[in-house]
């Protein structure tokens, strides 16, 4: 772990002290401590560091979380390989919180719980390719009630320059521009319907030259041909001039459009490899138009409808049908599942939400250290992909625990147990593909 963190050492080397060892202890605690017990007190119990020192390191120390995230992004971009095949995934995640003192906490929609709850929400960006992923940037969402109370913001350590309400799509655009400015390269952007339904979000991506494949909701309106947009003339020639654009073209919801399709309009496509079998679905793809009501703005986009036994998924992309194939669009839409995997592993295995902190700086510090741990795991998995193709985040974490505990005497036992797990998993995969006859017994 120490050698891995060498690239970060300039961040933790302050004028009077070098905090690299504190970062090492913290990340070791993320690996060793169990789920829901990765607060500073519990981690200090398992990694042997002092509580006050770690608390100060996370809460008050002036090292830059943003600089750490920049290194993670560059490393992940390089580790994942060919950048045109990488996707930048945007999503938000909420953590349920008691009380009202934690920075940004309020009664707000918690997507993880599916209801309004006292929560703290962050907007995240992850780089992903094939089945590999890594969180690389985050922004804390500050509800309007916080922005309206400057004193509360300052008490939580929010810089005055950040006491400004920004929507989640606006925070996402900020992250995208930051990453682009740092030279991070990827093929397209993926996001769920919270972002995909937002005209300003899609328009901002278009203006900075970014390709995207985003989800939309079933009631999203489209036009099947380019709408004629104009400002109507006054019927009487008197009074105020009309300033709002209108169109005589009829819009239709994507759900209504789907109902008009016949079976011949669908095509069965394999969109990615599954854990146990290829993932297939029926797709319908066509060019459509969208219009921001009252304005002159319209966009020509590609509508993607995915049909499975589990239901329907609707998406929009600014890739034209002539630029990419239906198979490529299906693959790109399907890659959005990786952000859920990213959250699942970063929360369950690396303690993304297992913290007891209240301040603005400490929220970013914790996020940055989790991302550093996440990239270490990503790099380990990819380096060992040939010999251990089924290596998981949990496998890596268990091996790190075995190395760090009891002077590494348990590592051989853990590797042996991992190989048994992989053997059983490989058998399950081959059985699903009806290829068990290829096994060498």
Buried (B, 14 or more C-beta within 10 A) or exposed (E): BEEBBEEBEEBBEEEEEEBBBBBBBBBBBBBBBEEEBBBBEBBBBBBEBEEEBBBEBBBEBEBBBEBBBBBBBBBBBEBBEEBEBBBBBBBBBBBEBEEEEBBBBBEBBBBBEEEEBBBBBBBBBBBBBBEBBBBBBBBBBBBEEBBEEEEBBEEBBBEEEBBEEBBBBBBBBBBBEBBBEBEBEBBBBBBBBBBBBBBEBBEBBBEEEBBBBBBBBBEBBBBBEBBEBEEEEEEEEEEEEEEEBBBEBEBBBBBEBBEEEEEEBBEEBBBBEEEEEEBBBBBBBBBBBBBBEEEEBBBEBBBBBBBEEEEBBBBBBBBEEEEBEBEBBBBBBBBBBBBBBBBEBBBBBBBBBBBEBBBBBBBBBBBBBBBBBBBBBBBBBBEEEEEBEBBBBBBBBBBBBBBBBEEEEBBEEBBEBBEEBBEEBEEEBBEBEEEEEEEEE
